[in-house]
Amino acid sequence: MSLLIKQVKSSNGADGKQRDTLRSLGLRRGDHIAICMENNEHYFPVCWAAQRAGLYYTAISTRL
């Protein structure tokens, strides 16, 4: 999962670029991912990319 977040965070710019990064990893509409990251400026772009890709996501606290 950390690889996924790093790839999505590094694909700043065009709206669809982050979505395309998720899809290029083999994720398809309706798939479910877990997001475990600190609440910072990168959190919402990752969530929005997942939504644009048609993914369901679950936020997991880093303080477990």
C-alpha positions in Angstrom: 0.0 0.0 0.0 2.8 2.4 0.7 4.0 2.0 -2.8 0.5 2.9 -4.1 0.4 6.1 -2.0 3.9 7.1 -3.1 2.9 6.7 -6.7 -0.3 8.6 -6.4 1.4 11.4 -4.4 4.1 11.7 -7.0 1.6 12.1 -9.9 0.6 15.7 -9.1 -0.9 17.8 -11.8 -3.7 16.8 -14.2 -6.9 15.7 -12.6 -7.0 12.3 -14.2 -3.3 11.5 -13.8 -3.7 10.2 -10.2 -6.8 8.2 -11.3 -4.8 6.7 -14.1 -2.0 5.8 -11.7 -4.4 3.7 -9.7 -5.9 2.0 -12.7 -2.4 1.2 -14.1 -1.8 -0.7 -10.9 -4.6 -3.1 -11.9 -7.3 -1.5 -9.7 -10.7 -1.4 -11.3 -14.1 0.3 -10.6 -15.6 -1.3 -7.5 -12.3 -2.5 -6.0 -11.6 -1.7 -2.4 -8.4 -0.2 -1.0 -7.3 0.9 2.5 -5.5 4.2 3.1 -3.2 4.3 6.1 -1.5 7.6 6.1 -1.1 10.7 8.3 -3.6 13.5 7.9 -1.6 16.0 5.8 -1.9 17.8 2.4 -1.5 14.5 0.5 -4.5 12.7 2.1 -7.4 14.3 0.2 -5.8 14.0 -3.3 -5.3 10.3 -2.7 -9.0 9.9 -1.6 -10.2 12.0 -4.5 -8.1 9.9 -7.0 -9.7 6.8 -5.5 -13.2 8.2 -5.9 -12.5 9.3 -9.5 -11.2 5.8 -10.3 -14.5 4.3 -8.9 -12.8 2.7 -5.9 -14.1 2.2 -2.5 -11.6 3.2 0.2 -11.3 2.8 4.0 -9.3 5.2 6.0 -7.1 3.5 8.7 -5.7 5.5 11.6 -1.9 5.7 11.9 -2.3 5.7 15.7 -3.4 2.1 16.1 
